[in-house]
């Protein structure tokens, strides 16, 4: 037992001293606990963004308790322009727009988040039915009609493809750059390239061109499979996805270069890049919408480059937006790439410590 105890203590000490083991065994899983806790912990409390167009008689007929419940369920914005309200829903700035046509409540909703779409329609129908019951002694007065703001031919794959494609491109560019830089450093190839009659600019250009080529291949495979097997339909200025993906690739290459510059091993560089990109994917809507997340998490998401890449591709590939919809995301991604590249160049070492 004494030998067993001594050996166990030695193993524990070795584990504690191995910072990488401690990090990926305890800290990394805890990070995802906090991440999912924040994203999913209060989904039942999230309000639905609703645009009320003109006067809605249904709301006037509601009882006091029903109106209070309505206000707790929906975050209401008023508008007198139906076309503008519908465009807000189509662009993802609101979840539903309502108007009255006689005694019919018409709800214009979006399929971007199918779960929230179902919840929204169910809640509105419950309020319509409840108001009809409250108007005692009369036949049911109000009715509900729902109209989808997107083309009826659009399927879930429309909204899934851009986010997953953004995550795949980010992972490939970041991990590829991190592994290449650190691998070349460990094998002394980086030093040989420095001494060889090949300019640093040529080396960097070759790596960039290859990474951009891989990103374009990913785009072709994703779009081809989604269109051929699942019915994906590109809308609007979909071709703007090409320059958007190119700038996004450069942005995540910069993140990979920074990871490769600060890490001491290839495994450490890959883990560092993965540590940045994977949580970013959850916070950027690559896997599921963030509508149920608390405001502070949604605020963090707005400064993440992958969020802008995903939203830009969603706008030009699915929502039918014009070329200008990609300009702001491209500017954000380019600025992020420049800043991170400068930081990476600052900490870069030709040889490991």
Buried (B, 14 or more C-beta within 10 A) or exposed (E): EEEEEEEEEEEEEEEEEEEEEEBEEEEBEEBEEEBEEBBEBEEEEBEBBBBBBEEBBBBEBBEEEBBEBBEEBBBBBEBEEBEEBBBBBBBBEBBBBBBBEEBEBBBBBBBBBEEBBEBBBEBBBBBBBBBBEEEEEEEEEBBBEBEBBBEEEBBEBBBBBBBBBBBBBBBBBBBBBBBBBBBBBBEEEBEEBEEEEEEEEEBEEEBBEEBBEBBBEBBEEBBEEBBEEEEBBBBBBBEBBEBBBBBBBBBBBBBBBBBBBBBEBBEBBBBBBBBBBBBBBBBBBBEBBBBBBBEEBBEBBEEBBBBBBBBBBBBBBBBBBEEEBBBEBBEBBBEBBEEBBEBBEEEBEEEEE
